[in-house]
Amino acid sequence: MAKRRSLQEDTVALKTKVKESSAKSENPEGNPAIRSLRKRLKRTQRKIRIAKKREAARTAKKAEITKEP
């Protein structure tokens, strides 16, 4: 079984794929392959954003708990 890439690595790879594909294509807006790459990129970016939000909430909650004696 292959090792999973992190979300950041996946995002970087997808960004480069989108750039390369849209540079090669004459009509990047109408190309379904580029469209699906963009969708995947947006999905991974959303996952990263949600994970950061969760982490911030977790650290704030820990700080609140430790502050109250």
Backbone bond lengths (Angstrom), bond angles and torsions (degrees), N, CA, C in turn:
res aa  C-N    CA-C-N  psi(-1)  N-CA   C-N-CA  omega(-1)  CA-C   N-CA-C  phi
1 M - - - 1.424 - - 1.531 109.30 -
2 A 1.310 115.96 136.52 1.460 120.73 -175.95 1.526 111.13 -77.45
3 K 1.325 114.27 152.05 1.459 120.43 178.09 1.526 108.36 -77.21
4 R 1.329 116.05 135.08 1.463 120.28 -179.99 1.525 110.41 -77.00
5 R 1.323 115.14 143.38 1.454 120.18 175.97 1.522 109.58 -83.15
6 S 1.321 115.66 154.75 1.462 119.04 176.00 1.526 108.82 -73.40
7 L 1.306 115.98 164.77 1.464 120.25 -179.64 1.524 111.23 -64.18
8 Q 1.327 117.27 -35.65 1.460 120.26 179.51 1.529 110.93 -66.21
9 E 1.325 116.28 -42.85 1.464 120.04 178.29 1.529 110.62 -63.67
10 D 1.318 115.52 -40.71 1.451 120.83 179.31 1.524 110.69 -63.96
11 T 1.323 116.82 -40.97 1.464 121.66 179.82 1.518 110.95 -63.19
12 V 1.318 116.68 -44.67 1.465 120.92 -179.86 1.530 110.22 -62.44
13 A 1.324 116.35 -44.54 1.458 120.33 -179.98 1.526 111.19 -63.38
14 L 1.324 116.96 -42.42 1.458 120.01 179.92 1.526 111.61 -66.81
15 K 1.330 117.32 -38.16 1.467 120.25 178.18 1.524 110.82 -60.73
16 T 1.334 116.33 -44.01 1.460 119.27 -179.97 1.518 111.11 -66.79
17 K 1.337 117.28 -39.15 1.463 120.30 178.51 1.522 111.22 -63.26
18 V 1.325 116.87 -42.16 1.464 121.01 179.91 1.519 109.93 -64.18
19 K 1.337 117.31 -44.11 1.466 120.95 179.42 1.524 111.41 -60.71
20 E 1.331 115.71 -48.83 1.461 120.23 -178.09 1.525 111.53 -63.96
21 S 1.305 116.38 -43.80 1.458 120.38 -177.66 1.520 111.90 -67.31
22 S 1.323 116.88 -41.44 1.456 119.17 -178.96 1.528 111.10 -72.45
23 A 1.327 118.30 -26.45 1.457 120.76 176.19 1.531 110.41 -71.55
24 K 1.321 116.55 -35.49 1.466 120.71 -179.35 1.524 112.04 -76.09
25 S 1.322 116.12 -33.86 1.458 121.02 -173.16 1.528 111.42 -79.45
26 E 1.327 115.62 145.67 1.459 120.64 176.83 1.524 110.62 -77.72
27 N 1.346 116.37 -37.78 1.457 121.46 -179.21 1.530 108.64 -126.81
28 P 1.335 117.72 83.35 1.472 119.80 -176.23 1.523 113.52 -66.22
29 E 1.335 117.86 -25.60 1.469 120.16 -179.54 1.520 111.57 -71.05
30 G 1.318 117.34 -32.27 1.456 120.70 -177.21 1.518 114.35 -93.25
31 N 1.310 117.32 -3.53 1.463 121.57 -177.06 1.534 110.08 -82.93
32 P 1.342 117.56 117.72 1.474 119.34 -178.16 1.530 113.62 -66.56
33 A 1.323 118.52 -29.51 1.466 120.87 179.94 1.532 110.16 -67.48
34 I 1.321 116.63 -43.23 1.464 120.56 179.03 1.520 109.85 -67.68
35 R 1.330 115.63 -37.71 1.460 119.66 179.02 1.532 110.87 -61.46
36 S 1.326 116.97 -43.04 1.465 119.30 179.44 1.525 111.16 -67.58
37 L 1.336 117.67 -35.09 1.465 120.01 175.63 1.517 110.91 -63.21
38 R 1.325 116.50 -42.41 1.464 120.11 178.49 1.520 111.29 -63.55
39 K 1.331 116.55 -38.90 1.466 120.13 177.63 1.517 110.69 -62.12
40 R 1.333 116.87 -44.77 1.462 120.97 179.12 1.517 110.59 -62.71
41 L 1.343 116.41 -39.98 1.456 120.91 179.06 1.520 110.54 -62.93
42 K 1.316 117.16 -46.33 1.465 120.90 179.01 1.525 110.89 -61.79
43 R 1.327 116.66 -39.39 1.469 121.38 179.77 1.523 110.63 -62.62
44 T 1.339 117.17 -44.82 1.466 119.52 -179.59 1.523 110.98 -68.58
45 Q 1.335 117.22 -37.03 1.455 120.12 177.50 1.522 110.78 -63.98
46 R 1.332 116.47 -38.34 1.464 121.04 177.59 1.522 110.62 -63.84
47 K 1.349 116.28 -42.29 1.467 120.51 178.91 1.530 111.11 -62.19
48 I 1.327 116.96 -40.82 1.463 121.29 178.91 1.522 110.21 -63.96
49 R 1.335 116.05 -44.24 1.464 120.98 -179.90 1.522 111.21 -60.90
50 I 1.339 116.52 -43.11 1.465 121.02 179.84 1.525 110.59 -65.89
51 A 1.325 116.86 -41.31 1.466 120.37 179.86 1.528 111.07 -63.79
52 K 1.328 117.29 -39.93 1.465 120.53 178.14 1.518 111.00 -65.10
53 K 1.343 116.12 -40.09 1.459 120.64 178.45 1.525 110.70 -62.41
54 R 1.327 116.66 -44.08 1.461 121.24 178.78 1.522 111.14 -61.69
55 E 1.330 116.17 -43.25 1.455 120.82 -179.65 1.528 110.82 -63.50
56 A 1.325 117.09 -41.56 1.466 120.92 179.11 1.524 110.26 -63.85
57 A 1.319 116.82 -42.25 1.463 120.51 178.95 1.520 110.87 -65.31
58 R 1.320 116.77 -39.56 1.462 121.19 -179.87 1.526 110.67 -64.62
59 T 1.334 117.62 -44.57 1.456 119.97 -179.48 1.527 111.19 -68.53
60 A 1.329 116.77 -35.69 1.469 119.51 177.78 1.522 110.48 -65.85
61 K 1.322 116.09 -39.54 1.462 120.17 179.68 1.528 110.42 -66.79
62 K 1.337 116.85 -40.60 1.470 120.56 178.07 1.527 110.52 -63.40
63 A 1.327 116.66 -41.73 1.462 120.84 179.91 1.514 110.12 -64.87
64 E 1.304 116.87 -38.60 1.465 121.30 178.99 1.526 111.45 -65.54
65 I 1.320 115.79 -41.43 1.460 120.85 -179.72 1.532 110.63 -66.82
66 T 1.310 118.05 -42.58 1.461 121.30 -178.35 1.523 111.79 -72.77
67 K 1.332 117.39 -26.65 1.461 121.19 -179.55 1.521 111.83 -72.48
68 E 1.329 117.30 -36.44 1.469 121.34 -179.35 1.529 109.80 -79.58
69 P 1.359 117.20 120.44 1.467 118.79 179.36 1.500 113.32 -81.59
